[in-house]
Amino acid sequence: MTNSSTQPVGALIVAEHVFKSYPVGSSTVDILKDVSLTVSEGEVCAIMGPSGSGKSTMLYCLAGLEKPTSGEVALLGRSLTRSTRKQLAELRRSELGFVFQSYNLMPTLPVFENVALPFRLRGERVDRARIEEALSSVGLAGRGSSQPSSMSGGEQQRVAIARVLAQRPRIVFADEPTGALDSRAGRLVLSELRRIGGAPGQCVLIVTHDPAVAASCDRVVFMRDGRLVDQISSPTTESVASLLAALEARSEAVSEEAA
């Protein structure tokens, strides 16, 4: 996996036989176990699974924020496992967007400057119209002068999402992007993520525990015990909830047997 010619046509995220382990004392704990996944352009894909199944670790490895113990990951045809730190940093700045549960806002900067920060860090001209459009798309029109400390947690999350939207990345990685939002704000955010993921040459990968969020995606892949075990295309809230409940029941049964 050294260049795009070795990947499926239209594949923007490709993981092949990814393993991830962490040392614990004198032993190791296996978090990801031989995971392979492809996400194509124009696709919004969700990752679901019981607590502790490896969802967030998978997202971090695919985004280049964690290095797999073994296996290959490529984004936009570029091998992450063979890239230098500088190359990874440049890729993250120019092509990737991240939405995490922690808002990562600068508390001393107003909302507008928080959204503008990536432009300034790259030494680029701040695109005021693009920033105002991003804030409007998440329901924060006219809030550019507000301080993060004056906003609710849900509003701060929307600022963090607007910051991603203003950069217009080709790939967005989102970890529970609607977890702190009310239903109206959640719908706004999901609509924007769908708009990004549905565009040619772009995609979105979401980790979520919410069947309704997963049902808004094009495909849902399910993890259990560090492995991808199932997937649903054209998901519904009911089909997602049913399969997730079955996986959680299986995980509980395995835990009881081990005890």
N, C-alpha and C positions, 0 to 999 in steps of 0.2 A: 504494500500500500504506500507507494512512494509518490504517486501522482494520480490525477483524476482519471487517467486512461484505464487504471486497474479497478475502478469503482463502477457500480451500476450507473446507468445514464440518469442524470437528475439527482443523484444522491448528494446531500449536503453534509449529513452526519453519518459516519460509518464506524462502527465498533466491531472488532473481530476477536473473539476468544479472550475477552478481558477478564482478568483476575485482579482482585485487590485484597491484600491482607495487611493487618496491623500487628506489630509485636505487642504482646501482653506478658510481661515478666519474661520467663524463659521459653514461652511458646508463642504461637501466632494465632490470630483469629481471622478466619476467612470471611470477608464481607461480600465480595462478588466472585462468582464461580462460573467461569466460562460463558460470559455474556456476549452475545452478538446481536447487533441492532443496526438498522438502516432507516434514516428519516430522509424523505425526498423533498425536493422543492415544491412549494405550494401546499405543504402538509402541516397540520397542527396535531401533534402527537402527545398523548398523556401517558405518564407512568404512574401506576397504582400498585398497592400491595399492603399487607399487614404491617403494623409497626415493627421496625427492625429488619425489614426485608431487603434493605440495601438501596432504596429508591434515591435518597439524596446523595449517597456515595456514587451511584451510577451517574447522576446528573453532573456531579463535580468532576468525575473522570472524563465524561464526554465533553465538558466545557474547558478542559485543560487546566482546571484549578487543583486537581489531584492527579498524580501520576500513577497509572496502573502498575501493579506488581509485574504483570506480564500481559501480553496482548497488544493489539494495535488500535489506535483511534485516529481518524482523519476528519477534518472539517474543511469544507470547500476544496477538497482534493489535496489538502496539505496534511502530512503526517504530523500529529502532535508529539508522538513518542520519539520522533527524530528531530524535533525542532529545538532550537536553543531557547533560553529564557527570553532573550531579546526578541526573537521571532514570535514567541507566544504572546509577549506583551503587545507587540505591534498588531497581531491578529485580533487580540481582545479589544484594543482601542479602535480599530478600524472596521471590524466586521461583526463583532459579537455584542449582544446586549444581555444584561443579567438583572433579574428581578428576584430578590431574596426576601425572606421573612423579616430580616433586619433592614431598616430603611437606608442606612449608611448616608444620611444627610449631614451636611456641615451645619452645626447648630448656630454658628455666628453669621451665616449667609442667608439672605432672604430667598424665597422660593425661586424667583427668576434666576438668581446666581447659582443656586444648586443645580438647576436644570442646565445652565450654561457651562457648568464646570468642565465637562469633557471637552468642549470646544476650546476652552482656555488652556487646558492641559496639553492639547495637541498644538497649541500656538495658532489656532485658526480664528478667523473672524466669527464673532458670535452672530448666529442667524436669528435675529429677534422674532421674525415672523414665524419661523419654524418652532421656536420655543413657545410662543403664544398659542400656536395651533395645537401643540402637544398638551399644554395645560388645559385648553378648552376641551380637548377630546376626552379627558378624564374628569370633566366637571369642575375644573378649577380656574375658569376664565376670570380674570381680574384679581387673582390672588398672588400675583408675582411679587408684590412687596411684603407679603406676610412672612413672619418668622416661623420656622418649624416649631418652636416652643409654644406658639399660640394655636397650633393645629392638633386635631385629634390623631390617634394612631392611624385610623383609616385614611385621613387626609394626607398624612406624611407618606403612607404607602403609595398613594396616587401621585405624589410629587416624584417619588422614586421611579414610578412607572413612566411618568411624563419625561423624565430624564432619558430613559431608554428610547422612548418613542421619538424624541427629538433627534437622536443620532441616526435613526433609520438603519439599524443593523440588518444584516442578511440572516443571521440566526439569533433567536432570543431563547435563553434558558430561564425558566421561571420556576421557583420553588414556592409552592403555596401562594400564588400571586393574589388571591382573593381572600386569604385567611383572615385579614383584619378589616375587611370591607363589609358594609351593609349590602343588601341585595341590589339596590339601584347602582351603587358604585361598582359592585362586582360585575354587573352586566355591561357597564361602560368599558371596564378594563378588558373583559373577555372579548367584547366586540373589537377592541383595538388589537388585541393579540391575534384574533382570527383574521383581521385585515392584513396584518403583517405576514402571518403564516400562509395566507392564501395567495400571496403575490408571487409571480414568477421569480425564481432565483432566491427565494426566502423560505424559511420554515421556523416553527416554534416547537420547543419541547417543554412540557409542563409536568412537574411533580405535584400531585394533588391527592387529598383524601376524600374529596367531595365528588360523589357520583354525578351531580348536576354539572359541575365544571368539566369533568371528563366527557360527559355526554355532548358537550359543545365542541369537542374535538373530532378530527377525522378518524382517528384510531386511538385505541387504548391498549397498552401492553401492561401485563401484570407480572409482578415479581413475588417470589416467596423464597425465603432462605437463600437470598443472593443469586437466584436464577430467574430468567424470564421463563414463565411457565404457560402463558396463554395470551391471547390478544383478541380484541373485538374491533372490527371495522364497522363504520356507520353505527356507533354506539347509541343506546338510549339510557336514560337514567335508571330504568328498571333492569336492563341487561347488565349494566355495570355494577349496580348494587348487589344483584344476585350472585355474580361471579366473585365479587370482593368478599361477600359474606361467606361463601363456600371456602375461599382461601383462608380467611381468618379462622374459621372453624377447624380447618385442617391444621393450621399452625398451633392452635390451642390444644388440639388432640395430640400432636407430636410432643408439645411441651409437657403435657401430663404424662405421656408414656416415658419421657426421659426422666421425669421426677420420680 
